Amino acid sequence: MLRRSTRRTGRFEYRAALPGDINPENVEATLDSGVLTVKVPKAETTKPHRIEITSER
């Protein structure tokens, strides 16, 4: 029995659909030891925020 293992080298292209509520100006991608890491931050308008509620008593 003959087994072969292939490994792609060179250029490749991968596409993924992203949600519409992202900030495309701040997307970061790094490639380290063959691992691609993509950071896609949410747009400022969609991030949750806290509102302080005060009592006037």
N, CA, C and O atoms as a Maestro MAE file, in Angstrom:
{
 s_m_m2io_version
 :::
 2.0.0
}

f_m_ct {
 s_m_title
 :::
 protein
 m_atom[228] {
  # First column is atom index #
  i_m_mmod_type
  r_m_x_coord
  r_m_y_coord
  r_m_z_coord
  i_m_residue_number
  s_m_chain_name
  s_m_pdb_residue_name
  s_m_pdb_atom_name
  i_m_atomic_number
  :::
  1 25 0.838 -1.163 0.000 1 A "MET " " N  " 7
  2 3 0.000 0.000 0.000 1 A "MET " " CA " 6
  3 2 0.895 1.243 0.000 1 A "MET " " C  " 6
  4 15 1.838 1.341 0.785 1 A "MET " " O  " 8
  5 25 0.591 2.175 -0.879 2 A "LEU " " N  " 7
  6 3 1.359 3.404 -1.008 2 A "LEU " " CA " 6
  7 2 0.504 4.571 -0.526 2 A "LEU " " C  " 6
  8 15 -0.608 4.782 -1.008 2 A "LEU " " O  " 8
  9 25 1.031 5.314 0.419 3 A "ARG " " N  " 7
  10 3 0.326 6.492 0.912 3 A "ARG " " CA " 6
  11 2 1.138 7.731 0.580 3 A "ARG " " C  " 6
  12 15 2.362 7.748 0.706 3 A "ARG " " O  " 8
  13 25 0.434 8.761 0.154 4 A "ARG " " N  " 7
  14 3 1.098 10.020 -0.158 4 A "ARG " " CA " 6
  15 2 0.472 11.140 0.652 4 A "ARG " " C  " 6
  16 15 -0.737 11.165 0.885 4 A "ARG " " O  " 8
  17 25 1.278 12.016 1.053 5 A "SER " " N  " 7
  18 3 0.804 13.193 1.774 5 A "SER " " CA " 6
  19 2 1.168 14.413 0.940 5 A "SER " " C  " 6
  20 15 2.322 14.591 0.551 5 A "SER " " O  " 8
  21 25 0.188 15.239 0.676 6 A "THR " " N  " 7
  22 3 0.462 16.446 -0.112 6 A "THR " " CA " 6
  23 2 0.297 17.666 0.766 6 A "THR " " C  " 6
  24 15 -0.492 17.674 1.711 6 A "THR " " O  " 8
  25 25 1.032 18.663 0.448 7 A "ARG " " N  " 7
  26 3 0.969 19.923 1.172 7 A "ARG " " CA " 6
  27 2 0.953 21.050 0.154 7 A "ARG " " C  " 6
  28 15 1.815 21.125 -0.722 7 A "ARG " " O  " 8
  29 25 -0.025 21.915 0.278 8 A "ARG " " N  " 7
  30 3 -0.096 23.047 -0.648 8 A "ARG " " CA " 6
  31 2 0.967 24.077 -0.292 8 A "ARG " " C  " 6
  32 15 1.205 24.367 0.881 8 A "ARG " " O  " 8
  33 25 1.585 24.610 -1.298 9 A "THR " " N  " 7
  34 3 2.547 25.683 -1.108 9 A "THR " " CA " 6
  35 2 2.237 26.778 -2.111 9 A "THR " " C  " 6
  36 15 1.556 26.549 -3.111 9 A "THR " " O  " 8
  37 25 2.740 27.963 -1.834 10 A "GLY " " N  " 7
  38 3 2.500 29.074 -2.756 10 A "GLY " " CA " 6
  39 2 1.275 29.875 -2.363 10 A "GLY " " C  " 6
  40 15 0.859 29.867 -1.204 10 A "GLY " " O  " 8
  41 25 0.707 30.558 -3.327 11 A "ARG " " N  " 7
  42 3 -0.435 31.432 -3.085 11 A "ARG " " CA " 6
  43 2 -1.738 30.646 -3.017 11 A "ARG " " C  " 6
  44 15 -1.907 29.621 -3.677 11 A "ARG " " O  " 8
  45 25 -2.648 31.157 -2.202 12 A "PHE " " N  " 7
  46 3 -3.990 30.604 -2.162 12 A "PHE " " CA " 6
  47 2 -4.947 31.732 -1.812 12 A "PHE " " C  " 6
  48 15 -4.528 32.806 -1.380 12 A "PHE " " O  " 8
  49 25 -6.203 31.483 -1.999 13 A "GLU " " N  " 7
  50 3 -7.220 32.487 -1.699 13 A "GLU " " CA " 6
  51 2 -8.345 31.827 -0.927 13 A "GLU " " C  " 6
  52 15 -8.798 30.740 -1.283 13 A "GLU " " O  " 8
  53 25 -8.793 32.487 0.129 14 A "TYR " " N  " 7
  54 3 -9.897 31.986 0.937 14 A "TYR " " CA " 6
  55 2 -10.821 33.153 1.208 14 A "TYR " " C  " 6
  56 15 -10.372 34.222 1.621 14 A "TYR " " O  " 8
  57 25 -12.091 32.960 0.981 15 A "ARG " " N  " 7
  58 3 -13.073 34.022 1.214 15 A "ARG " " CA " 6
  59 2 -14.063 33.573 2.258 15 A "ARG " " C  " 6
  60 15 -14.467 32.411 2.299 15 A "ARG " " O  " 8
  61 25 -14.452 34.517 3.107 16 A "ALA " " N  " 7
  62 3 -15.438 34.237 4.146 16 A "ALA " " CA " 6
  63 2 -16.371 35.435 4.244 16 A "ALA " " C  " 6
  64 15 -15.947 36.582 4.101 16 A "ALA " " O  " 8
  65 25 -17.635 35.156 4.488 17 A "ALA " " N  " 7
  66 3 -18.618 36.232 4.658 17 A "ALA " " CA " 6
  67 2 -18.520 36.761 6.087 17 A "ALA " " C  " 6
  68 15 -18.469 35.986 7.042 17 A "ALA " " O  " 8
  69 25 -18.494 38.071 6.224 18 A "LEU " " N  " 7
  70 3 -18.430 38.709 7.532 18 A "LEU " " CA " 6
  71 2 -19.740 39.433 7.811 18 A "LEU " " C  " 6
  72 15 -20.428 39.844 6.877 18 A "LEU " " O  " 8
  73 25 -20.091 39.592 9.074 19 A "PRO " " N  " 7
  74 3 -21.317 40.326 9.381 19 A "PRO " " CA " 6
  75 2 -21.171 41.796 8.981 19 A "PRO " " C  " 6
  76 15 -20.055 42.298 8.845 19 A "PRO " " O  " 8
  77 25 -22.274 42.466 8.798 20 A "GLY " " N  " 7
  78 3 -22.252 43.855 8.333 20 A "GLY " " CA " 6
  79 2 -21.864 44.863 9.384 20 A "GLY " " C  " 6
  80 15 -21.537 45.998 9.038 20 A "GLY " " O  " 8
  81 25 -21.885 44.495 10.675 21 A "ASP " " N  " 7
  82 3 -21.599 45.459 11.736 21 A "ASP " " CA " 6
  83 2 -20.146 45.401 12.212 21 A "ASP " " C  " 6
  84 15 -19.884 45.312 13.412 21 A "ASP " " O  " 8
  85 25 -19.211 45.452 11.273 22 A "ILE " " N  " 7
  86 3 -17.786 45.456 11.611 22 A "ILE " " CA " 6
  87 2 -17.156 46.760 11.164 22 A "ILE " " C  " 6
  88 15 -17.736 47.506 10.375 22 A "ILE " " O  " 8
  89 25 -15.979 47.023 11.668 23 A "ASN " " N  " 7
  90 3 -15.215 48.195 11.265 23 A "ASN " " CA " 6
  91 2 -14.089 47.715 10.340 23 A "ASN " " C  " 6
  92 15 -13.062 47.248 10.833 23 A "ASN " " O  " 8
  93 25 -14.251 47.817 9.026 24 A "PRO " " N  " 7
  94 3 -13.256 47.259 8.106 24 A "PRO " " CA " 6
  95 2 -11.898 47.959 8.160 24 A "PRO " " C  " 6
  96 15 -10.900 47.407 7.697 24 A "PRO " " O  " 8
  97 25 -11.855 49.149 8.714 25 A "GLU " " N  " 7
  98 3 -10.581 49.882 8.810 25 A "GLU " " CA " 6
  99 2 -9.648 49.263 9.851 25 A "GLU " " C  " 6
  100 15 -8.436 49.464 9.777 25 A "GLU " " O  " 8
  101 25 -10.183 48.518 10.815 26 A "ASN " " N  " 7
  102 3 -9.372 47.986 11.908 26 A "ASN " " CA " 6
  103 2 -9.191 46.470 11.861 26 A "ASN " " C  " 6
  104 15 -8.800 45.874 12.865 26 A "ASN " " O  " 8
  105 25 -9.462 45.838 10.738 27 A "VAL " " N  " 7
  106 3 -9.270 44.395 10.610 27 A "VAL " " CA " 6
  107 2 -7.767 44.113 10.559 27 A "VAL " " C  " 6
  108 15 -7.028 44.773 9.828 27 A "VAL " " O  " 8
  109 25 -7.323 43.124 11.344 28 A "GLU " " N  " 7
  110 3 -5.908 42.743 11.385 28 A "GLU " " CA " 6
  111 2 -5.772 41.265 11.050 28 A "GLU " " C  " 6
  112 15 -6.597 40.449 11.459 28 A "GLU " " O  " 8
  113 25 -4.729 40.929 10.305 29 A "ALA " " N  " 7
  114 3 -4.453 39.535 9.978 29 A "ALA " " CA " 6
  115 2 -2.961 39.279 10.144 29 A "ALA " " C  " 6
  116 15 -2.131 40.063 9.683 29 A "ALA " " O  " 8
  117 25 -2.627 38.164 10.811 30 A "THR " " N  " 7
  118 3 -1.229 37.783 10.999 30 A "THR " " CA " 6
  119 2 -1.054 36.315 10.621 30 A "THR " " C  " 6
  120 15 -1.973 35.510 10.772 30 A "THR " " O  " 8
  121 25 0.112 35.985 10.138 31 A "LEU " " N  " 7
  122 3 0.452 34.615 9.793 31 A "LEU " " CA " 6
  123 2 1.699 34.241 10.571 31 A "LEU " " C  " 6
  124 15 2.759 34.834 10.372 31 A "LEU " " O  " 8
  125 25 1.580 33.254 11.462 32 A "ASP " " N  " 7
  126 3 2.694 32.856 12.310 32 A "ASP " " CA " 6
  127 2 2.764 31.336 12.346 32 A "ASP " " C  " 6
  128 15 1.822 30.683 12.796 32 A "ASP " " O  " 8
  129 25 3.842 30.782 11.890 33 A "SER " " N  " 7
  130 3 4.064 29.331 11.866 33 A "SER " " CA " 6
  131 2 2.949 28.596 11.138 33 A "SER " " C  " 6
  132 15 2.545 27.509 11.550 33 A "SER " " O  " 8
  133 25 2.457 29.178 10.070 34 A "GLY " " N  " 7
  134 3 1.429 28.537 9.273 34 A "GLY " " CA " 6
  135 2 0.013 28.712 9.795 34 A "GLY " " C  " 6
  136 15 -0.930 28.156 9.233 34 A "GLY " " O  " 8
  137 25 -0.145 29.492 10.879 35 A "VAL " " N  " 7
  138 3 -1.472 29.728 11.457 35 A "VAL " " CA " 6
  139 2 -1.904 31.149 11.136 35 A "VAL " " C  " 6
  140 15 -1.237 32.110 11.516 35 A "VAL " " O  " 8
  141 25 -3.018 31.277 10.437 36 A "LEU " " N  " 7
  142 3 -3.563 32.586 10.084 36 A "LEU " " CA " 6
  143 2 -4.547 33.011 11.160 36 A "LEU " " C  " 6
  144 15 -5.502 32.294 11.459 36 A "LEU " " O  " 8
  145 25 -4.307 34.188 11.745 37 A "THR " " N  " 7
  146 3 -5.196 34.753 12.758 37 A "THR " " CA " 6
  147 2 -5.764 36.050 12.218 37 A "THR " " C  " 6
  148 15 -5.020 36.948 11.823 37 A "THR " " O  " 8
  149 25 -7.094 36.146 12.204 38 A "VAL " " N  " 7
  150 3 -7.764 37.351 11.709 38 A "VAL " " CA " 6
  151 2 -8.586 37.926 12.851 38 A "VAL " " C  " 6
  152 15 -9.413 37.232 13.441 38 A "VAL " " O  " 8
  153 25 -8.354 39.201 13.162 39 A "LYS " " N  " 7
  154 3 -9.110 39.898 14.203 39 A "LYS " " CA " 6
  155 2 -10.031 40.902 13.528 39 A "LYS " " C  " 6
  156 15 -9.583 41.783 12.795 39 A "LYS " " O  " 8
  157 25 -11.329 40.756 13.788 40 A "VAL " " N  " 7
  158 3 -12.343 41.602 13.160 40 A "VAL " " CA " 6
  159 2 -13.126 42.295 14.273 40 A "VAL " " C  " 6
  160 15 -14.027 41.689 14.854 40 A "VAL " " O  " 8
  161 25 -12.802 43.554 14.583 41 A "PRO " " N  " 7
  162 3 -13.514 44.239 15.664 41 A "PRO " " CA " 6
  163 2 -14.906 44.703 15.239 41 A "PRO " " C  " 6
  164 15 -15.153 44.994 14.068 41 A "PRO " " O  " 8
  165 25 -15.803 44.765 16.214 42 A "LYS " " N  " 7
  166 3 -17.143 45.277 15.945 42 A "LYS " " CA " 6
  167 2 -17.076 46.786 15.752 42 A "LYS " " C  " 6
  168 15 -16.165 47.449 16.248 42 A "LYS " " O  " 8
  169 25 -18.040 47.308 15.034 43 A "ALA " " N  " 7
  170 3 -18.136 48.754 14.864 43 A "ALA " " CA " 6
  171 2 -18.486 49.383 16.213 43 A "ALA " " C  " 6
  172 15 -19.135 48.745 17.043 43 A "ALA " " O  " 8
  173 25 -18.064 50.617 16.436 44 A "GLU " " N  " 7
  174 3 -18.286 51.288 17.710 44 A "GLU " " CA " 6
  175 2 -19.773 51.395 18.049 44 A "GLU " " C  " 6
  176 15 -20.125 51.342 19.227 44 A "GLU " " O  " 8
  177 25 -20.640 51.540 17.078 45 A "THR " " N  " 7
  178 3 -22.058 51.718 17.354 45 A "THR " " CA " 6
  179 2 -22.723 50.452 17.856 45 A "THR " " C  " 6
  180 15 -23.790 50.528 18.464 45 A "THR " " O  " 8
  181 25 -22.129 49.290 17.623 46 A "THR " " N  " 7
  182 3 -22.758 48.039 18.044 46 A "THR " " CA " 6
  183 2 -22.202 47.492 19.347 46 A "THR " " C  " 6
  184 15 -22.721 46.505 19.866 46 A "THR " " O  " 8
  185 25 -21.162 48.107 19.887 47 A "LYS " " N  " 7
  186 3 -20.605 47.620 21.144 47 A "LYS " " CA " 6
  187 2 -21.543 47.988 22.296 47 A "LYS " " C  " 6
  188 15 -22.084 49.093 22.326 47 A "LYS " " O  " 8
  189 25 -21.735 47.072 23.238 48 A "PRO " " N  " 7
  190 3 -22.580 47.401 24.382 48 A "PRO " " CA " 6
  191 2 -21.903 48.446 25.258 48 A "PRO " " C  " 6
  192 15 -20.677 48.467 25.367 48 A "PRO " " O  " 8
  193 25 -22.675 49.292 25.868 49 A "HIS " " N  " 7
  194 3 -22.113 50.293 26.762 49 A "HIS " " CA " 6
  195 2 -23.003 50.426 27.994 49 A "HIS " " C  " 6
  196 15 -24.184 50.081 27.961 49 A "HIS " " O  " 8
  197 25 -22.428 50.923 29.069 50 A "ARG " " N  " 7
  198 3 -23.153 51.057 30.326 50 A "ARG " " CA " 6
  199 2 -23.637 52.491 30.489 50 A "ARG " " C  " 6
  200 15 -22.952 53.447 30.127 50 A "ARG " " O  " 8
  201 25 -24.813 52.605 31.034 51 A "ILE " " N  " 7
  202 3 -25.383 53.919 31.338 51 A "ILE " " CA " 6
  203 2 -25.616 53.970 32.839 51 A "ILE " " C  " 6
  204 15 -26.306 53.115 33.395 51 A "ILE " " O  " 8
  205 25 -25.043 54.968 33.491 52 A "GLU " " N  " 7
  206 3 -25.194 55.104 34.936 52 A "GLU " " CA " 6
  207 2 -26.553 55.718 35.245 52 A "GLU " " C  " 6
  208 15 -26.952 56.713 34.640 52 A "GLU " " O  " 8
  209 25 -27.250 55.113 36.189 53 A "ILE " " N  " 7
  210 3 -28.556 55.613 36.607 53 A "ILE " " CA " 6
  211 2 -28.413 56.139 38.026 53 A "ILE " " C  " 6
  212 15 -27.969 55.422 38.923 53 A "ILE " " O  " 8
  213 25 -28.789 57.390 38.221 54 A "THR " " N  " 7
  214 3 -28.682 58.001 39.532 54 A "THR " " CA " 6
  215 2 -30.061 58.329 40.075 54 A "THR " " C  " 6
  216 15 -31.010 58.535 39.318 54 A "THR " " O  " 8
  217 25 -30.159 58.375 41.381 55 A "SER " " N  " 7
  218 3 -31.410 58.706 42.055 55 A "SER " " CA " 6
  219 2 -31.296 60.109 42.626 55 A "SER " " C  " 6
  220 15 -30.225 60.495 43.093 55 A "SER " " O  " 8
  221 25 -32.368 60.874 42.600 56 A "GLU " " N  " 7
  222 3 -32.329 62.252 43.092 56 A "GLU " " CA " 6
  223 2 -32.909 62.363 44.503 56 A "GLU " " C  " 6
  224 15 -33.384 63.438 44.870 56 A "GLU " " O  " 8
  225 25 -32.891 61.337 45.278 57 A "ARG " " N  " 7
  226 3 -33.410 61.393 46.653 57 A "ARG " " CA " 6
  227 2 -32.436 61.999 47.591 57 A "ARG " " C  " 6
  228 15 -32.719 62.119 48.783 57 A "ARG " " O  " 8
  :::
 }
 m_bond[227] {
  # First column is bond index #
  i_m_from
  i_m_to
  i_m_order
  :::
  1 1 2 1
  2 2 3 1
  3 3 4 2
  4 3 5 1
  5 5 6 1
  6 6 7 1
  7 7 8 2
  8 7 9 1
  9 9 10 1
  10 10 11 1
  11 11 12 2
  12 11 13 1
  13 13 14 1
  14 14 15 1
  15 15 16 2
  16 15 17 1
  17 17 18 1
  18 18 19 1
  19 19 20 2
  20 19 21 1
  21 21 22 1
  22 22 23 1
  23 23 24 2
  24 23 25 1
  25 25 26 1
  26 26 27 1
  27 27 28 2
  28 27 29 1
  29 29 30 1
  30 30 31 1
  31 31 32 2
  32 31 33 1
  33 33 34 1
  34 34 35 1
  35 35 36 2
  36 35 37 1
  37 37 38 1
  38 38 39 1
  39 39 40 2
  40 39 41 1
  41 41 42 1
  42 42 43 1
  43 43 44 2
  44 43 45 1
  45 45 46 1
  46 46 47 1
  47 47 48 2
  48 47 49 1
  49 49 50 1
  50 50 51 1
  51 51 52 2
  52 51 53 1
  53 53 54 1
  54 54 55 1
  55 55 56 2
  56 55 57 1
  57 57 58 1
  58 58 59 1
  59 59 60 2
  60 59 61 1
  61 61 62 1
  62 62 63 1
  63 63 64 2
  64 63 65 1
  65 65 66 1
  66 66 67 1
  67 67 68 2
  68 67 69 1
  69 69 70 1
  70 70 71 1
  71 71 72 2
  72 71 73 1
  73 73 74 1
  74 74 75 1
  75 75 76 2
  76 75 77 1
  77 77 78 1
  78 78 79 1
  79 79 80 2
  80 79 81 1
  81 81 82 1
  82 82 83 1
  83 83 84 2
  84 83 85 1
  85 85 86 1
  86 86 87 1
  87 87 88 2
  88 87 89 1
  89 89 90 1
  90 90 91 1
  91 91 92 2
  92 91 93 1
  93 93 94 1
  94 94 95 1
  95 95 96 2
  96 95 97 1
  97 97 98 1
  98 98 99 1
  99 99 100 2
  100 99 101 1
  101 101 102 1
  102 102 103 1
  103 103 104 2
  104 103 105 1
  105 105 106 1
  106 106 107 1
  107 107 108 2
  108 107 109 1
  109 109 110 1
  110 110 111 1
  111 111 112 2
  112 111 113 1
  113 113 114 1
  114 114 115 1
  115 115 116 2
  116 115 117 1
  117 117 118 1
  118 118 119 1
  119 119 120 2
  120 119 121 1
  121 121 122 1
  122 122 123 1
  123 123 124 2
  124 123 125 1
  125 125 126 1
  126 126 127 1
  127 127 128 2
  128 127 129 1
  129 129 130 1
  130 130 131 1
  131 131 132 2
  132 131 133 1
  133 133 134 1
  134 134 135 1
  135 135 136 2
  136 135 137 1
  137 137 138 1
  138 138 139 1
  139 139 140 2
  140 139 141 1
  141 141 142 1
  142 142 143 1
  143 143 144 2
  144 143 145 1
  145 145 146 1
  146 146 147 1
  147 147 148 2
  148 147 149 1
  149 149 150 1
  150 150 151 1
  151 151 152 2
  152 151 153 1
  153 153 154 1
  154 154 155 1
  155 155 156 2
  156 155 157 1
  157 157 158 1
  158 158 159 1
  159 159 160 2
  160 159 161 1
  161 161 162 1
  162 162 163 1
  163 163 164 2
  164 163 165 1
  165 165 166 1
  166 166 167 1
  167 167 168 2
  168 167 169 1
  169 169 170 1
  170 170 171 1
  171 171 172 2
  172 171 173 1
  173 173 174 1
  174 174 175 1
  175 175 176 2
  176 175 177 1
  177 177 178 1
  178 178 179 1
  179 179 180 2
  180 179 181 1
  181 181 182 1
  182 182 183 1
  183 183 184 2
  184 183 185 1
  185 185 186 1
  186 186 187 1
  187 187 188 2
  188 187 189 1
  189 189 190 1
  190 190 191 1
  191 191 192 2
  192 191 193 1
  193 193 194 1
  194 194 195 1
  195 195 196 2
  196 195 197 1
  197 197 198 1
  198 198 199 1
  199 199 200 2
  200 199 201 1
  201 201 202 1
  202 202 203 1
  203 203 204 2
  204 203 205 1
  205 205 206 1
  206 206 207 1
  207 207 208 2
  208 207 209 1
  209 209 210 1
  210 210 211 1
  211 211 212 2
  212 211 213 1
  213 213 214 1
  214 214 215 1
  215 215 216 2
  216 215 217 1
  217 217 218 1
  218 218 219 1
  219 219 220 2
  220 219 221 1
  221 221 222 1
  222 222 223 1
  223 223 224 2
  224 223 225 1
  225 225 226 1
  226 226 227 1
  227 227 228 2
  :::
 }
}
